[in-house]
């Protein structure tokens, strides 16, 4: 799977691996002159971390299956649901990659510690999931209170999926507590 991740980010040449039917640019090349967001960085393998570090240090990407590199100018922002500094101490995340990435760190507390954000995010997701040609779905008071009282161990993704489900199960644009997951 590292090869597929590297092919996605760095690109690949034709026949570099099974299914690589043509040359393809990666996301680093597509983001040249801009910003690339990498999510769930703590879940990557040590081999991939080494490849990413090489790209960040040299400013060059080499497509999977190629011997030639291409210079890119990309600002990288990254996110992790695990504290990277603790993973570095435990030896499961490369210290040199951590220090390369941690130019500016922003720690965002989990949603359960930001109760006021639940309503803002709910409004956003309801507009996002609004059926075409219909009004923005509304929540009953009981459903609103249930969302406000929940601690969201799955964080924003849990809220997003709960609201996607609720919109799909709602009738007449009204979301009741029965539309929410148990």
C-alpha beads as a LAMMPS data file, in Angstrom:
LAMMPS data file: protein, C-alpha beads

182 atoms
181 bonds

1 atom types
1 bond types

-500.0 500.0 xlo xhi
-500.0 500.0 ylo yhi
-500.0 500.0 zlo zhi

Masses

1 110.0

Atoms # bond

1 1 1 0.000 0.000 0.000
2 1 1 2.990 2.341 0.422
3 1 1 3.490 2.121 -3.333
4 1 1 -0.090 3.223 -3.967
5 1 1 0.230 6.100 -1.500
6 1 1 3.510 7.183 -3.065
7 1 1 2.011 6.869 -6.562
8 1 1 -0.898 9.081 -5.486
9 1 1 1.345 11.735 -3.961
10 1 1 4.454 11.550 -6.139
11 1 1 3.022 10.153 -9.392
12 1 1 4.021 7.038 -11.316
13 1 1 5.308 5.905 -14.678
14 1 1 3.598 3.469 -16.996
15 1 1 4.042 -0.146 -15.813
16 1 1 5.571 0.937 -12.464
17 1 1 3.160 -1.507 -10.806
18 1 1 0.150 -3.610 -11.748
19 1 1 -2.559 -1.342 -13.103
20 1 1 -0.261 1.585 -13.957
21 1 1 -1.309 1.826 -17.593
22 1 1 0.068 5.322 -18.223
23 1 1 2.326 7.964 -16.706
24 1 1 0.518 10.018 -14.095
25 1 1 1.453 13.112 -12.119
26 1 1 0.998 12.995 -8.370
27 1 1 -0.632 15.401 -5.972
28 1 1 2.688 17.117 -5.193
29 1 1 3.047 18.078 -8.844
30 1 1 -0.606 19.129 -9.028
31 1 1 -0.092 21.350 -5.964
32 1 1 3.096 22.939 -7.344
33 1 1 3.008 26.608 -6.323
34 1 1 0.275 25.932 -3.772
35 1 1 -0.593 23.931 -0.674
36 1 1 -1.061 20.205 -0.143
37 1 1 -2.987 18.893 2.862
38 1 1 -1.973 15.503 4.251
39 1 1 -4.434 13.920 6.671
40 1 1 -3.904 11.114 9.199
41 1 1 -0.124 11.346 8.958
42 1 1 0.354 9.239 12.101
43 1 1 -1.047 6.247 10.204
44 1 1 1.763 6.159 7.644
45 1 1 4.518 3.564 7.603
46 1 1 8.167 4.306 8.440
47 1 1 9.069 3.671 4.775
48 1 1 6.538 6.226 3.572
49 1 1 7.660 8.698 6.234
50 1 1 11.201 8.417 4.842
51 1 1 9.940 9.089 1.297
52 1 1 7.932 12.090 2.443
53 1 1 10.884 13.468 4.381
54 1 1 13.079 13.168 1.274
55 1 1 10.565 15.186 -0.765
56 1 1 10.195 17.853 1.929
57 1 1 13.963 18.225 2.352
58 1 1 14.907 18.228 -1.319
59 1 1 11.826 19.907 -2.821
60 1 1 11.880 17.227 -5.512
61 1 1 9.516 14.376 -6.302
62 1 1 10.398 11.216 -8.145
63 1 1 7.568 9.274 -9.704
64 1 1 7.256 5.635 -8.703
65 1 1 9.120 3.685 -11.384
66 1 1 11.248 6.632 -12.517
67 1 1 14.868 7.588 -11.942
68 1 1 14.319 11.281 -12.667
69 1 1 13.195 13.881 -10.162
70 1 1 11.133 17.014 -10.710
71 1 1 11.400 20.143 -8.581
72 1 1 8.195 21.260 -6.835
73 1 1 7.352 24.224 -4.644
74 1 1 4.638 22.995 -2.289
75 1 1 3.594 24.172 1.158
76 1 1 2.518 21.138 3.171
77 1 1 -0.034 21.199 5.939
78 1 1 -0.662 17.992 7.825
79 1 1 -3.089 16.652 10.383
80 1 1 -3.067 13.769 12.774
81 1 1 -5.614 12.398 15.169
82 1 1 -2.757 11.170 17.356
83 1 1 -0.220 13.411 19.143
84 1 1 2.842 13.157 16.887
85 1 1 5.262 14.293 19.569
86 1 1 4.229 11.335 21.745
87 1 1 4.626 9.008 18.752
88 1 1 8.132 10.382 18.197
89 1 1 8.966 9.642 21.860
90 1 1 7.565 6.136 21.441
91 1 1 9.640 5.615 18.289
92 1 1 6.685 5.092 15.960
93 1 1 7.013 8.390 14.060
94 1 1 10.219 9.796 12.593
95 1 1 11.606 12.643 14.679
96 1 1 13.223 14.309 11.658
97 1 1 9.901 14.315 9.776
98 1 1 8.099 15.653 12.846
99 1 1 10.544 18.564 13.144
100 1 1 10.390 19.223 9.394
101 1 1 6.595 19.487 9.579
102 1 1 6.156 21.268 12.904
103 1 1 7.067 24.762 11.779
104 1 1 3.692 25.954 13.033
105 1 1 1.524 23.645 15.103
106 1 1 -2.114 24.176 15.936
107 1 1 -3.698 21.921 18.509
108 1 1 -7.425 21.672 17.989
109 1 1 -9.274 20.203 20.961
110 1 1 -11.785 17.445 20.236
111 1 1 -15.362 18.451 19.501
112 1 1 -16.497 17.305 22.960
113 1 1 -14.396 20.168 24.385
114 1 1 -15.880 22.690 21.964
115 1 1 -19.605 22.365 22.642
116 1 1 -20.364 25.701 20.970
117 1 1 -19.016 24.373 17.689
118 1 1 -21.614 21.588 17.490
119 1 1 -24.372 24.014 16.458
120 1 1 -22.128 25.830 13.955
121 1 1 -21.034 22.557 12.372
122 1 1 -24.602 21.244 12.399
123 1 1 -25.767 24.294 10.446
124 1 1 -22.907 23.835 7.970
125 1 1 -23.621 20.132 7.400
126 1 1 -27.368 20.680 7.065
127 1 1 -26.735 23.238 4.301
128 1 1 -24.224 20.865 2.708
129 1 1 -26.650 17.917 2.741
130 1 1 -29.672 19.990 1.756
131 1 1 -31.592 18.049 -0.910
132 1 1 -31.693 19.800 -4.288
133 1 1 -34.634 22.166 -4.540
134 1 1 -35.625 21.684 -0.891
135 1 1 -35.361 23.918 2.142
136 1 1 -32.487 23.429 4.576
137 1 1 -33.518 20.595 6.925
138 1 1 -34.516 21.645 10.440
139 1 1 -33.957 19.861 13.739
140 1 1 -36.594 19.424 16.413
141 1 1 -35.715 20.802 19.818
142 1 1 -35.280 17.232 21.104
143 1 1 -32.821 16.401 18.280
144 1 1 -30.884 19.640 18.875
145 1 1 -30.597 18.857 22.590
146 1 1 -29.452 15.290 21.854
147 1 1 -26.672 16.565 19.588
148 1 1 -25.605 19.165 22.167
149 1 1 -25.462 16.517 24.918
150 1 1 -23.459 13.949 22.921
151 1 1 -19.666 13.831 23.489
152 1 1 -18.759 12.786 19.901
153 1 1 -15.942 10.281 20.414
154 1 1 -15.695 10.165 16.612
155 1 1 -15.255 13.943 16.566
156 1 1 -16.437 16.048 13.597
157 1 1 -16.661 13.012 11.301
158 1 1 -19.158 11.401 13.671
159 1 1 -21.301 14.547 13.664
160 1 1 -21.076 14.776 9.881
161 1 1 -22.168 11.163 9.388
162 1 1 -24.958 11.470 11.969
163 1 1 -26.357 14.479 10.113
164 1 1 -25.965 12.834 6.694
165 1 1 -27.984 9.900 8.047
166 1 1 -30.540 12.181 9.691
167 1 1 -31.166 14.120 6.479
168 1 1 -31.640 10.860 4.573
169 1 1 -34.120 9.562 7.161
170 1 1 -35.967 12.826 7.717
171 1 1 -39.436 13.461 6.422
172 1 1 -40.573 16.818 5.136
173 1 1 -37.245 18.434 5.987
174 1 1 -37.739 17.895 9.736
175 1 1 -35.096 15.928 11.619
176 1 1 -36.422 14.241 14.735
177 1 1 -34.450 12.383 17.375
178 1 1 -35.454 9.139 15.654
179 1 1 -33.448 10.220 12.599
180 1 1 -30.246 10.408 14.669
181 1 1 -28.083 7.371 15.403
182 1 1 -28.778 5.716 18.780

Bonds

1 1 1 2
2 1 2 3
3 1 3 4
4 1 4 5
5 1 5 6
6 1 6 7
7 1 7 8
8 1 8 9
9 1 9 10
10 1 10 11
11 1 11 12
12 1 12 13
13 1 13 14
14 1 14 15
15 1 15 16
16 1 16 17
17 1 17 18
18 1 18 19
19 1 19 20
20 1 20 21
21 1 21 22
22 1 22 23
23 1 23 24
24 1 24 25
25 1 25 26
26 1 26 27
27 1 27 28
28 1 28 29
29 1 29 30
30 1 30 31
31 1 31 32
32 1 32 33
33 1 33 34
34 1 34 35
35 1 35 36
36 1 36 37
37 1 37 38
38 1 38 39
39 1 39 40
40 1 40 41
41 1 41 42
42 1 42 43
43 1 43 44
44 1 44 45
45 1 45 46
46 1 46 47
47 1 47 48
48 1 48 49
49 1 49 50
50 1 50 51
51 1 51 52
52 1 52 53
53 1 53 54
54 1 54 55
55 1 55 56
56 1 56 57
57 1 57 58
58 1 58 59
59 1 59 60
60 1 60 61
61 1 61 62
62 1 62 63
63 1 63 64
64 1 64 65
65 1 65 66
66 1 66 67
67 1 67 68
68 1 68 69
69 1 69 70
70 1 70 71
71 1 71 72
72 1 72 73
73 1 73 74
74 1 74 75
75 1 75 76
76 1 76 77
77 1 77 78
78 1 78 79
79 1 79 80
80 1 80 81
81 1 81 82
82 1 82 83
83 1 83 84
84 1 84 85
85 1 85 86
86 1 86 87
87 1 87 88
88 1 88 89
89 1 89 90
90 1 90 91
91 1 91 92
92 1 92 93
93 1 93 94
94 1 94 95
95 1 95 96
96 1 96 97
97 1 97 98
98 1 98 99
99 1 99 100
100 1 100 101
101 1 101 102
102 1 102 103
103 1 103 104
104 1 104 105
105 1 105 106
106 1 106 107
107 1 107 108
108 1 108 109
109 1 109 110
110 1 110 111
111 1 111 112
112 1 112 113
113 1 113 114
114 1 114 115
115 1 115 116
116 1 116 117
117 1 117 118
118 1 118 119
119 1 119 120
120 1 120 121
121 1 121 122
122 1 122 123
123 1 123 124
124 1 124 125
125 1 125 126
126 1 126 127
127 1 127 128
128 1 128 129
129 1 129 130
130 1 130 131
131 1 131 132
132 1 132 133
133 1 133 134
134 1 134 135
135 1 135 136
136 1 136 137
137 1 137 138
138 1 138 139
139 1 139 140
140 1 140 141
141 1 141 142
142 1 142 143
143 1 143 144
144 1 144 145
145 1 145 146
146 1 146 147
147 1 147 148
148 1 148 149
149 1 149 150
150 1 150 151
151 1 151 152
152 1 152 153
153 1 153 154
154 1 154 155
155 1 155 156
156 1 156 157
157 1 157 158
158 1 158 159
159 1 159 160
160 1 160 161
161 1 161 162
162 1 162 163
163 1 163 164
164 1 164 165
165 1 165 166
166 1 166 167
167 1 167 168
168 1 168 169
169 1 169 170
170 1 170 171
171 1 171 172
172 1 172 173
173 1 173 174
174 1 174 175
175 1 175 176
176 1 176 177
177 1 177 178
178 1 178 179
179 1 179 180
180 1 180 181
181 1 181 182
